[in-house]
Amino acid sequence: MLNNYFTIKETAGFLNKELSGKIIEDCYTQEKNKLLFEISSVSNSESDSFMLEFSIEKDYNYLIIKNQYSKAKRNFASLFEEIVGSKISEVKLFNNDRAVCFELENNVNIVFIMYSSKANCFLMKYDLVINAFKNKEEYSGKNLNDILPAPKSPANEIPDNSKVSDILKMRYKRFGNLYTSEILNRLNLTKDMIADEIIRDNIENEFDKIYKQLETPGYYIYRDEDSVRLSLIEIEHLNNSEKSEFKNINELIIEFLKVKFRTEKTEDLKDRNIAVVEKKIADIVKKLMGIEIQLSHCEDSESLKRTGDIILQNIYLIKKGNTEFKYTNENSDEIIIKLKKDLSPAENAGYYFDKYKKQKNSIDTLKAKLKSLQSDKAAAEAELQRVKNMTEYKSLIKEEKKTEDAKNDETSRFRKFVLNEKFEVWVGKDSASNDTLTTKYAAQNDLWFHVRGASGSHTVLKVNNKKEEVGKEFILKAAAIAAYYSKARNASNVPVAYCEKKYVKKKKGFKQGSVVMEREKVVFVKPMLPESPG
């Protein structure tokens, strides 16, 4: 749309009115694929100057005047020094094609090529290239007509039985997709229709009407959820889109660029946010699969008990040092029970009974974790749908900032569980985060927990109100969480020591995560997580 022939033609006419008689004060680039010309009314004047910006960026090939600009203090490159101080005589289309020519008084022309594949800016003298924005060595000394594709004239003869699409391509390609779509809409045609004489005449008449409209253009942007379009005429088939009107082609292109960049920024942010949530869901699914596998093993714990019973029933047939015991079950199948050779038959039975108890005790903990993860998955899936449906740019910016703040939030290194509106439990994930939690984020009156006789995570019950008396049930819940994140996770009854954080001391020379407790109390709990972690 930016490099549509009629858009470029209107741009050339606007620039001719604005720039004829003006002076080129400077020319430089400070951003890839963009060329800047500082232009003033009087040579060396700083009071009445503005910037001409030329972009050869893919899909963003344009020429605009900007009243507000700033030149970088460094990281810029001066270009086209041979035209600095030159006066612009006239601005016009070059060869009546998608190129804009600035004629200067010193017989040098600046030609801005607006073809996407050939976009460039050339300095010309006597029809030869003397300098170029891109690939100077390749183009120097060449005639510009040898560089640009030859303009194609509309076909005079159209073969019989041609489709509408063939006619549009052969005779009206210069109009571009938007205006040809408008013709199809006005005439209720499709591109696959065979164009008889009546259809051809109708197409020609409608294009004549559009051409006349383009001679006295308006300046419109049509925007909907999926796209933004720039037009020099009112487009009937976009009546349901949001329409904005502008004073001139320069304002139109500037606003179009703003909207496009905002839209692209929104899509980019949306894609990044979607990727983050999708990874979160994938991680949760992976954990769910792991827990379901553990549960399937644990729920088969009855087989361990049966194995222990069989060993006891056949204890007289087994000797210490055996590595297996074979027997035939009621279905006449031969079953092999593995034995530990350094254990007696009774001790082997006890080994299977212990495994049975541990697995049976783990089932409740695993089911609670499974329920929690399923809840997390449902919440993440709802979040994914919300982000996919989000279209507001400002909302997405806020989302990205919130995500960025979360990344920079040191407390995100801790596991956090909301017990109720008053109490939270924070848990370290490793030695470093244990240290950070205890020394930096635990208040003096918070309760600090650690498993007795086993390594585990530092666990803190956050007490926001110093005068608040912490109920026994919350102490037991926090202790159960501390036990869960310890080496004693699979035990059924774990001693957990706790005290106010002010009685937890980290002495000089202690390694990371090491502390001593004073005035501690001990409770015995079953390791588990609360049903609704925060």
C-alpha positions as a printed Julia matrix, in Angstrom:
534×3 Matrix{Float64}:
   0.0     0.0     0.0
   2.85    2.4     0.79
   4.48    1.79   -2.57
   1.28    1.78   -4.59
   1.78    3.91   -7.71
  -0.98    6.39   -6.8
   0.31    6.75   -3.22
   3.77    7.55   -4.57
   2.36    9.95   -7.18
   0.43   11.84   -4.47
   3.57   11.88   -2.27
   5.61   13.4    -5.1
   3.0    16.15   -5.62
   2.91   16.94   -1.88
   6.7    17.05   -1.62
   6.93   19.32   -4.65
   4.7    21.89   -2.92
   6.57   21.6     0.37
  10.2    21.3    -0.79
  10.63   23.3    -4.0
  13.07   26.12   -3.32
  14.27   24.55   -0.03
  17.92   23.81    0.83
  19.45   20.43    1.72
  21.5    21.14    4.88
  22.62   17.62    5.78
  22.25   14.0     4.78
  23.03   11.0     6.99
  21.86    7.62    8.25
  21.62    6.61   11.9
  19.32    3.65   11.53
  19.59    0.66    9.22
  17.67    1.12    5.95
  16.69    4.74    6.67
  18.11    7.86    5.03
  17.59   11.34    6.51
  17.81   14.74    4.82
  17.79   17.9     6.91
  16.07   20.61    4.88
  15.6    24.32    5.55
  14.06   27.35    3.87
  17.29   29.36    3.94
  20.83   28.0     3.8
  22.39   27.4     7.22
  19.12   28.3     8.96
  18.3    26.27   12.06
  15.04   28.05   12.91
  13.0    26.74    9.97
  14.23   23.21    9.32
  12.64   19.79    9.14
  13.57   16.25    8.2
  12.83   14.2     5.1
  12.9    10.49    5.98
  13.29    7.78    3.36
  12.88    4.12    4.28
  13.81    1.1     2.19
  12.69   -1.33    4.89
  10.81   -4.32    3.46
   7.07   -3.52    3.39
   7.87   -0.01    4.68
   9.16    1.85    1.63
   8.15    5.51    2.09
   9.08    9.21    1.93
   7.76   11.5     4.68
   8.45   14.92    6.19
   8.97   14.96    9.95
   8.9    18.21   11.91
  10.27   16.63   15.06
  13.55   14.78   14.87
  16.9    14.49   16.6
  20.29   13.62   15.22
  22.26   11.08   17.2
  25.4    12.38   18.89
  27.26    9.37   17.56
  26.63    6.17   15.58
  25.55    8.02   12.45
  27.14    8.14    9.0
  27.16   11.23    6.76
  26.2    10.57    3.14
  25.81   12.43   -0.17
  28.06   15.31    0.9
  28.14   16.49   -2.73
  24.53   17.73   -2.49
  24.73   19.47    0.93
  23.85   23.14    0.37
  21.96   22.4    -2.87
  18.54   23.88   -3.61
  15.64   21.67   -4.66
  14.11   22.9    -7.94
  11.3    20.4    -8.41
   9.95   17.09   -7.11
   8.18   14.74   -9.53
   7.68   11.12  -10.5
  10.65    9.56  -12.3
   9.64    8.07  -15.67
   6.02    8.16  -14.46
   6.79    5.09  -12.36
   7.22    4.13   -8.7
  10.18    6.43   -8.16
  10.4    10.04   -6.96
  12.94   12.45   -8.46
  14.31   15.58   -6.73
  15.81   17.9    -9.33
  18.56   20.09   -7.85
  19.94   23.33   -9.26
  23.43   21.89   -9.79
  22.18   19.39  -12.42
  22.23   16.56   -9.9
  19.05   14.58   -9.3
  18.11   12.51   -6.27
  15.99    9.51   -7.25
  14.14    7.54   -4.57
  13.26    4.07   -5.83
  10.06    2.74   -4.27
  10.09   -0.82   -5.62
  10.25   -3.24   -2.67
  12.91   -5.44   -4.3
  14.96   -2.53   -5.69
  14.37    0.13   -3.01
  17.32    2.53   -2.91
  18.31    6.17   -3.27
  20.59    7.29   -6.13
  22.38   10.52   -6.98
  22.23   11.01  -10.76
  24.12   13.3   -13.1
  23.51   13.22  -16.84
  21.43   10.04  -16.41
  24.29    8.18  -14.7
  24.52    7.04  -11.07
  27.26    8.92   -9.18
  26.37    7.76   -5.66
  23.94    5.4    -3.92
  22.57    4.79   -0.45
  23.08    1.02   -0.8
  25.62   -0.87   -2.95
  27.4     2.21   -4.34
  30.13    0.19   -6.05
  27.6    -2.01   -7.85
  25.61    0.89   -9.32
  28.16    3.67   -9.91
  28.36    4.73  -13.56
  25.22    2.86  -14.61
  22.18    4.35  -16.3
  19.19    4.17  -14.01
  17.02    2.83  -16.83
  19.29   -0.22  -16.91
  18.81   -0.75  -13.16
  15.05   -0.41  -12.9
  12.58   -2.87  -14.42
  11.07   -1.49  -17.62
   7.56   -0.11  -17.02
   4.91   -2.39  -18.47
   2.21   -0.79  -20.6
  -1.35   -2.06  -20.16
  -2.27   -4.71  -22.74
  -4.43   -3.48  -25.6
  -5.66   -6.88  -26.69
  -7.17   -9.31  -24.17
  -7.6   -12.93  -25.34
 -11.11  -14.34  -25.47
 -12.26  -16.45  -22.51
  -9.86  -14.6   -20.22
 -10.68  -14.63  -16.52
 -11.36  -11.45  -14.58
  -8.02  -12.0   -12.78
  -6.19  -11.99  -16.14
  -7.75   -8.66  -17.1
  -6.86   -7.09  -13.76
  -3.26   -8.28  -14.12
  -2.8    -7.27  -17.76
  -4.55   -3.9   -17.72
  -4.92   -2.6   -14.18
  -1.99   -3.95  -12.15
  -0.87   -0.39  -11.34
  -3.98    0.14   -9.19
  -2.96   -2.51   -6.66
  -4.96   -5.03   -4.62
  -7.08   -2.63   -2.56
  -8.56   -0.73   -5.49
  -9.05   -3.86   -7.63
 -10.85   -5.5    -4.67
 -13.12   -2.44   -4.57
 -13.93   -2.9    -8.27
 -14.79   -6.59   -7.73
 -17.05   -5.61   -4.84
 -18.82   -2.85   -6.76
 -19.49   -5.14   -9.74
 -20.13   -8.27   -7.65
 -17.45  -10.18   -9.54
 -14.97  -12.91   -8.61
 -11.52  -13.3   -10.11
 -12.33  -16.75  -11.52
 -15.21  -15.51  -13.67
 -14.8   -15.53  -17.44
 -14.86  -11.89  -18.57
 -17.24  -11.43  -21.47
 -17.52   -8.1   -23.3
 -20.07   -6.66  -20.86
 -17.91   -7.51  -17.85
 -14.86   -5.99  -19.54
 -16.75   -2.78  -20.27
 -18.04   -2.62  -16.7
 -14.55   -3.13  -15.3
 -13.15   -0.4   -17.53
 -15.9     2.04  -16.55
 -15.37    1.42  -12.83
 -11.61    1.88  -13.11
 -12.23    5.14  -14.97
 -14.35    6.28  -12.03
 -11.66    5.31   -9.52
  -9.0     7.07  -11.61
 -11.05   10.3   -11.52
 -11.5     9.93   -7.76
  -7.74    9.54   -7.38
  -7.18   12.85   -9.19
  -8.85   14.61   -6.24
  -7.95   12.2    -3.47
  -8.99   11.9     0.14
  -6.73   10.45    2.81
  -8.16    7.49    4.72
  -7.09    4.7     7.05
  -9.39    1.69    7.44
  -8.73   -0.46   10.48
 -10.25   -3.65   11.86
  -9.01   -6.43   14.13
  -7.06   -8.15   11.38
  -5.61   -5.36    9.28
  -4.94   -1.69    8.62
  -5.26   -0.22    5.11
  -4.31    3.1     3.57
  -6.45    4.54    0.77
  -6.83    7.7    -1.32
 -10.51    7.06   -1.97
 -13.43    5.87    0.16
 -13.66    2.08    0.04
 -17.2     0.7     0.04
 -16.26   -2.89    0.9
 -14.54   -1.67    4.09
 -17.59    0.19    5.42
 -17.62   -2.02    8.53
 -14.03   -1.08    9.39
 -13.03    1.88   11.56
 -12.28    4.82    9.22
 -10.01    7.81    9.96
  -9.48   10.79    7.64
  -6.42   13.06    7.36
  -5.48   16.39    5.82
  -2.77   15.29    3.41
  -0.73   12.32    2.2
   2.11   13.02    4.63
  -0.14   12.91    7.7
  -1.83    9.82    6.28
   1.43    7.88    5.86
   2.77    8.94    9.28
  -0.42    7.77   11.03
  -0.5     4.58    8.95
   3.06    3.79   10.07
   2.17    4.43   13.71
  -0.84    2.11   13.53
   1.12   -0.59   11.69
   4.01   -0.45   14.16
   1.58   -0.59   17.09
  -0.2    -3.54   15.5
   3.06   -5.37   14.87
   4.24   -4.59   18.4
   0.97   -5.98   19.75
   1.33   -9.16   17.7
   4.95   -9.54   18.76
   4.05   -9.1    22.43
   1.12  -11.45   22.06
   3.32  -14.13   20.46
   5.88  -13.81   23.27
   3.21  -13.97   25.97
   1.59  -16.97   24.31
   4.97  -18.73   24.15
   5.53  -18.11   27.88
   2.12  -19.49   28.87
   2.42  -22.46   26.49
   5.78  -23.36   28.07
   4.18  -23.08   31.51
   1.42  -25.47   30.43
   3.96  -27.89   28.93
   5.94  -27.9    32.2
   2.77  -28.58   34.2
   1.76  -31.41   31.85
   5.23  -32.94   32.24
   4.89  -32.83   36.04
   1.38  -34.29   35.84
   2.65  -37.21   33.77
   5.42  -37.83   36.3
   2.97  -37.84   39.22
   0.52  -40.08   37.37
   3.33  -42.57   36.78
   4.26  -42.42   40.48
   0.61  -42.91   41.43
   0.28  -45.92   39.14
   3.29  -47.46   40.9
   1.95  -46.59   44.34
  -1.55  -47.8    43.61
  -0.02  -51.18   42.81
   1.33  -51.27   46.36
  -0.99  -54.18   47.24
   1.25  -56.42   45.11
   4.16  -55.54   47.43
   2.11  -56.63   50.45
   1.13  -59.88   48.67
   4.8   -60.5    47.89
   5.71  -60.1    51.55
   2.9   -62.46   52.53
   4.07  -65.1    50.02
   7.61  -64.92   51.38
   6.32  -65.5    54.93
   4.07  -68.35   53.74
   7.07  -70.05   52.13
   9.69  -68.97   54.64
  10.8   -72.56   55.21
  11.7   -72.89   51.5
  13.87  -69.76   51.4
  17.37  -69.39   52.76
  19.5   -66.32   53.43
  21.69  -65.76   50.39
  18.96  -66.63   47.84
  18.49  -63.94   45.18
  15.09  -65.17   44.02
  12.18  -67.43   44.92
  10.05  -69.2    42.33
   6.5   -70.37   42.95
   3.41  -71.27   40.94
   0.26  -69.2    41.46
  -3.37  -70.3    41.28
  -3.35  -69.81   37.5
  -0.42  -72.21   37.18
   1.88  -69.31   36.19
   5.46  -69.42   37.45
   6.22  -66.26   39.44
   9.72  -65.08   40.38
  10.22  -62.96   43.49
  13.5   -61.11   43.73
  15.31  -61.36   47.08
  18.18  -59.51   48.67
  20.84  -62.13   49.37
  22.2   -60.36   52.46
  18.76  -60.46   54.15
  17.08  -63.34   55.93
  13.7   -64.59   54.59
  11.86  -62.65   57.32
  13.9   -59.52   56.57
  13.08  -59.86   52.85
   9.39  -60.03   53.74
   9.86  -56.96   55.96
  11.58  -55.16   53.05
   8.49  -55.64   50.87
   6.15  -54.64   53.71
   8.16  -51.39   54.25
   7.94  -50.56   50.55
   4.2   -51.22   50.68
   3.75  -48.81   53.62
   5.83  -46.06   52.03
   3.97  -46.25   48.74
   0.59  -46.36   50.45
   1.52  -43.28   52.53
   2.63  -41.43   49.39
  -0.71  -41.83   47.61
  -2.5   -39.05   49.55
   0.41  -36.66   49.03
   0.61  -37.46   45.32
  -3.15  -37.07   44.87
  -3.04  -33.65   46.56
  -0.17  -32.61   44.28
  -2.03  -33.97   41.26
  -5.13  -31.97   42.16
  -3.03  -28.85   42.63
  -1.3   -29.27   39.26
  -4.61  -29.91   37.49
  -5.87  -26.65   38.96
  -2.69  -24.88   37.8
  -3.14  -26.35   34.31
  -6.76  -25.15   34.08
  -5.7   -21.66   35.22
  -2.82  -21.57   32.71
  -5.12  -22.69   29.88
  -7.58  -19.93   30.79
  -4.67  -17.47   30.83
  -3.58  -18.68   27.37
  -7.06  -18.1    25.97
  -7.17  -14.63   27.55
  -3.84  -13.65   25.98
  -4.87  -15.03   22.58
  -8.06  -12.95   22.69
  -6.26   -9.77   23.79
  -6.09   -7.03   21.19
  -5.43   -3.87   23.2
  -1.86   -2.62   22.76
  -1.74   -0.91   26.16
  -3.02   -4.03   27.9
  -0.3    -6.12   26.26
   2.35   -3.59   27.27
   1.1    -3.89   30.86
   1.2    -7.68   30.58
   4.8    -7.59   29.36
   5.78   -5.21   32.16
   4.08   -7.47   34.7
   5.99  -10.47   33.29
   9.23   -8.49   33.31
   8.61   -7.38   36.91
   7.98  -11.0    37.86
  11.32  -11.99   36.3
  13.06   -9.24   38.23
  11.2   -10.13   41.44
  13.71  -11.92   43.65
  10.88  -13.5    45.64
   9.83  -15.42   42.5
  12.72  -17.74   43.39
  10.61  -19.08   46.29
   7.67  -21.48   46.29
   4.67  -19.67   47.73
   1.51  -21.13   49.29
  -1.51  -19.11   50.4
  -3.05  -20.65   53.52
  -5.74  -17.98   53.89
  -6.11  -14.2    53.55
  -3.71  -13.68   56.48
  -0.98  -16.29   56.12
   1.4   -17.38   53.36
   4.2   -19.95   53.42
   7.39  -19.26   51.47
   9.86  -22.07   50.71
  13.4   -21.92   49.34
  14.29  -23.99   46.28
  18.05  -24.41   46.79
  20.89  -23.33   49.09
  21.12  -19.86   47.54
  17.37  -19.15   47.71
  17.26  -20.64   51.24
  19.86  -18.08   52.31
  18.04  -15.24   50.53
  14.69  -16.19   52.07
  16.05  -16.44   55.61
  18.38  -13.44   55.62
  16.48  -11.02   53.41
  12.77  -11.84   53.19
  11.89  -13.32   56.58
  10.71  -10.76   59.17
  11.75  -11.11   62.79
   8.29  -12.28   63.88
   7.78  -14.71   60.98
   7.88  -18.4    61.95
  10.83  -20.35   60.55
  10.63  -24.13   59.97
  13.11  -26.91   59.22
  12.94  -30.69   59.4
  14.83  -32.32   62.28
  17.51  -34.82   61.29
  17.25  -34.44   57.5
  18.2   -31.88   54.88
  15.42  -29.75   53.49
  14.28  -26.32   52.35
  14.06  -23.3    54.63
  10.35  -22.64   55.16
   8.84  -19.4    56.46
   5.28  -18.78   57.64
   4.74  -15.09   56.84
   3.06  -13.26   59.75
   2.07   -9.8    58.53
   0.48   -8.67   61.79
   2.92   -8.86   64.71
   0.01   -8.98   67.15
  -1.67  -11.82   65.24
  -1.63  -15.11   67.12
  -0.78  -17.92   64.73
  -3.22  -20.79   65.12
  -1.99  -24.35   65.58
  -3.56  -25.45   62.29
  -1.39  -22.99   60.3
   1.75  -24.06   62.16
   0.99  -27.69   61.29
   0.3   -26.81   57.64
   3.59  -24.9    57.36
   5.44  -27.77   59.06
   3.84  -30.28   56.65
   5.09  -28.17   53.71
   8.6   -28.04   55.21
   8.5   -31.83   55.62
   7.31  -32.26   52.02
  10.32  -30.29   50.72
  12.84  -32.37   52.64
  14.59  -35.73   52.37
  11.92  -37.08   54.75
   9.1   -36.51   52.22
   8.1   -40.2    52.07
   8.01  -40.73   55.85
   4.67  -40.89   57.61
   5.57  -38.91   60.74
   8.28  -36.24   60.51
   9.65  -34.05   63.33
   9.77  -30.4    62.25
  11.41  -27.71   64.4
  10.19  -24.12   64.32
  10.81  -20.81   66.02
  10.48  -17.09   65.34
  12.94  -15.99   62.69
  14.74  -13.7    65.16
  16.04  -16.88   66.86
  17.57  -18.19   63.62
  21.26  -17.31   63.42
  23.71  -17.53   60.54
  27.18  -17.41   62.02
  30.34  -16.27   60.32
  31.93  -19.0    58.24
  28.69  -20.98   57.82
  28.26  -22.35   54.3
  25.33  -21.29   52.11
  21.99  -22.37   53.59
  23.42  -23.29   57.01
  21.94  -21.73   60.17
  21.35  -22.56   63.85
  18.04  -22.31   65.74
  17.35  -21.19   69.27
  14.21  -21.6    71.39
  12.73  -24.02   68.86
   9.63  -26.12   69.31
   8.95  -29.42   67.56
   5.78  -30.78   65.95
   5.25  -34.12   64.22
   3.48  -34.01   60.85
   2.78  -35.99   57.72
   4.53  -34.39   54.68
   1.96  -32.79   52.38
   1.05  -29.67   50.45
  -2.06  -27.57   50.98
  -4.84  -28.15   48.47
  -4.64  -24.62   46.95
  -1.03  -23.39   46.58
  -0.66  -19.73   45.68
